Amino acid sequence: MTMQRRMTIAAVLLALILIIATFPMRLALGLSGATDAGISAREIRGSVWSGELVDARLGALPLGTVSASLSPLALLGGRTELVFSRTDARLGALAGRLHGSDPRGMSDINGMTSLAGGFGLIPVDTIRFEGATARFDAAGNCVEAGGRLQLVVGTTIAGLDLSRGLSGPLRCAGGRAQATLASQSGMERLTLSFDGRGTYRAGFAINVDRDPAMAAALAALGFKPGQGGFVLTSAGRF
């Protein structure tokens, strides 16, 4: 190979690197199909190497303003892999990866985010992720899930203080991502499942331990007798 040919190849490679390094994050996300995977933001700044998503969301989950970068190798392969992180004194730390291509979803998520509106009738305020992964195929079926979730109920329910949260592992079950969460006492349990199309099902069971006053209070809130105690169910879309 001649010196001139080497220089030409080097110049082309350098030009490609510069194009990739300065390519706007906004355009890259638009071309990659990230919107179809539920990734959105009020404003997108910077390049694919060093971008910022202002008021970012993953479906109904508010992520806040996050620093983000796209994997150039994934883009060249037709895939979307967004690495993000948030360091916010008010909201707390949050970091992980979002995938906009098959299998799409999230992986290695750590940190906490709020959940406006909870799960319908079930008043969940915040979700804490511990190495959480949930990815889905094109049909919306769960193909990979792991890590742990902790859901925090900020309001008292029939006098119960659940501010310490309910936690448990995340796994695939019946084509859906599913987490079976329990409080520290084990008297309260919440089963949450969701698919890649954004639909969820949640069942919140409280063991009243033959306490008629507690049973009456829960019944007044819409709980019904069921397996594991009094149960409140909800379903909807993120």
N, C-alpha and C positions, 0 to 999 in steps of 0.2 A: 504494500500500500504506500503510495507516494505521500510526501509531506503535505502537498496541497489538498489531497483527498482527506487526510487526517484532520486538517484544519477546517475543511468544509463540514465534516461530520461533527467536529467539536462545536462549531458555530451553530449548527442546527440543533444539537442537544442543548446548548446554552439558551437558544431562543425558546425552545420548548419549556425549559425549566422556568424562564422568566415569565412566559405566558401563564403557566400553571400557578406560579407564585403570586401573580398579580390578578388572577382571574377573580371577578367579584363573587363573593359568597352568595349574594342575592340571586345572580344568574345561575350559579351552580345548583342551588337548591331548587330553583324553578325547573331546570332541565332534568334533574335527577329523579323527579317523581316523589320528592319528600312530602309534598302537600298531600298526596294520596295516602301516605302512611300516617297522616295526622300531625306532622311537624309543621308548626306555624309560628309566626312572630309578628309583632306590631311593626317592627323595623329591623332590617338586616344590614349590617355595616361590615366593611373590611373585605379581605380576600379569603380564599379557601384555606390559606395557611394560618391566617390570624383574623378571625371574624368575631362579630358580636351580634347576638340575637337579643333584641330588646322585647321584654314581655313575651318570652317564648312559651309555647305550650306543646304538650304531647297529648293530643285529644283534649280531654277535660282537665288534665293535670297541668297546673301552672308551674313553670320552671323558673320564672323570674327572668332577669337579664343575665345571660350566660356568655362566657367566652367559648368560642367554638372553632373547630378546624375540620375540614373534610379530608379523608384519605385520598390522595391523588391516585394511588395504585388501584383503589376500589373504583374510582371514577373511570379510569381507563378500562376497567373490566366491566363497566356498565352497572356498578353497584354503588349504593350510597351508604357511607359509614361516617357519622358525625360524632366526633369526640367533643364533649362539652364539660364545663366546670363552672361552679358558682361559688364565690366567697363573699358572703353577705352577712354582716353582723346581725341584722334583724331577722333574715330568713334562714340563716345557717348555711352550712356547706352542702353542696349537691354536685355529683359528678357521675359520668358514665358514658355510654355509647348508645346512639340511636341509629337504627338501620331502616333505610327507606326502600330496600329491595328485598326480594324473596331469599331467605325468610326475613320478614320485616319485624320490627318491634324494638326492644331495648335489651341491653346486656350490661353487666357489671355496674349496676346503678347503686350508689351509696349516698345516703343523706336523707333529707326530709323535705316534703312539699305539702302544701295545704290542698284541700279538696273541697272546693266551694259546692255547697249543696249536699255533701255527703253522698250516701247511696240511697236516694229516695227517702223513705221513712226512717232509715237508720242514720243517726246523726254523727257520722264520722267527720272529724275536723282535719286531721293530718295523717299522712302516710310516711313511715320511715322505711327506707330500703336498705337492706344489708346484702350487698353482692347480688342483687336481684336481676334475673334474666327471664324474659318472656318473649319468644319469637314465634311467628305464625307464617304458614304458607299462603299461597295466593287465594286459597279457598277460605282462609280465616281460621284454620285449624292449628292448634298448638303443636309445635314440633320440638321445642326446647324450652324448659323452664327450670329455674333453680334459685338458690338464695333464700332470703327470708323477708317477710313483711311485718310491720308493726302498725296497727291502726289505733289511733287515739280518739276516744270519744270525749269531747270537751265538756259536755253537759251531763249532769247527774240524771240517771234513769231510775225512777222509783226509789230515790235515796241512795243508789249505788254510785260510788265514785270510780270511774273507769279512766281517770286521767293518766294512769300508768300504762294504759294500752293493752291490746291483745296482740299476740305475736305467734308466728308459726311459719313453716316452710312453704315454698312455692314449687309446684310441680305441674306436669301435664296430666289431665285426667279426662277421658271421654272426649278428646279433641279440644278441650278448653284448658286455659291456665287456671289452676285452682290453689287456694291457700286456705288451710283450716287453722284458725287462730284461736288462742285461748288466753284468758287472763291469768295473772299469777296464782290466783286461788283455784283456777280450773272450773269455777262455778259459772263462768260466762264464756261462751264460744261463738265464734262468727265464722261462717264458711262463705268464702267469696270465690266466684269463678267468672271468667270473662274470655271472650274470643277475639280474633283479629279484626272483626267487623265493629267492635266497640260495644257489644251488648254484654251486660253483666247480670248475674244473679247473686243475691246475698241473703243469708239466713242467720239471724241473731238469736241465739238460745240462751236463756238464763234459768239456772236451776234454783227454784224457789225453796227447796228443801222443806216442803210441807208447811210453808209459812203462809197462812191464808191472807194476811194483810198484804204481803208482797205480791201474792197471786192476784189479788184484787187491784192493786196499783198497776201492775203490768197489763192486766186485761183492759183497764181504762185507757192505756196508751196504745192499744191495738194489738198487743201480744195475744197469742192463742195457745192453748195447751197442745203440746206436741212432744216429739222425741227429744229427750234431754232437758225438759222443762217447758217454760213458756217461750214461744217462738214468734219473731217478727220477720216476715219475708219481704223482699223488695226486688224488683227487676227493672231494667231500663237500659239506656245507652249513655256512654260517656260523652 
